[in-house]
């Protein structure tokens, strides 16, 4: 049996982790923190036979959430414990590893269970794959974003089991006490079906007006590269990349972005990539489904004008 930490029942990366776990050919149990019973029951549609609801603080407390998983794993004796390759998924599983004195592999794209287990994982922002062996039981790992596509497995409702972990003051020392919502208009970057991003080639904060115009016409969101946020042209919340948002739109339009490894790590989940760049040697073209060799300040307004023409606006 494999135990999966589900960060959020409706989150795509958590659903991908459940799909990945099903592919291991063993039964799947899920552990969620303080989720409504109806959400836990619904995990059956993703192949979960039993959903364990930890009656622990719902406010994020990594050590407390990890302790919940450690206690449940001690009872269930799973062959593997895995989670989504999100910031929280990686942090919680790292705490599980520290508490159990076991190794943990992050961002895995495949695993062969055994003693030792063999994993293939993404390193250096997606620029290489590393094969490693993990000794000890259970095998601890997180699943690289978009290593598999989330897929249902209609096997009926999941059984629900409530349990209350024993938490110490130390487990609750670090926790989220308040959340400040970002003030964004329109669709969010991570949920958008269309993302139009600008890089250093945009030239200035004012230059993003053409990016914003195209994104608005397409009902999408505006993104940017790390160079842009470093220059102060856009807030960090708009950054796509290894240290920014990981996105998976239907189409990603990259304007004036060279295609550094760190940036590509954030947009590799995009179904299609359109790159606009005047440099024919830009590395982003190696990953592009569609390429336009030209100045974004000419190309992007032309695209917007054509869209308006077709729509008659």
Secondary structure, DSSP 8 states (H G I E B T S, - for coil): -EEEE-S-TT-HHHHHHHHHHHTTTS-EEEEEES--HHHHHHGGGBT-SEEEEE-S-SS--HHHHHHHHHHHHHHH--SEEEEESSHHHHHHHHHHHHHHT--EEEEEEEEE-SSSEEEEEEEGGGTEEEEEEE-SSSEEEEE-TTSS----B-----EEEEE-----TGGGSS-----------SS-TTT-SEEEEE-GGG-SSGGGHHHHHHHHHTT-EEEE-HHHHHTTSS-GGGBBSTTSB----SEEEEES----HHHHHHHTT-SEEEEEES-TT-GGGGT-SEEEES-HHHHHHHHHHHHHHHHT-
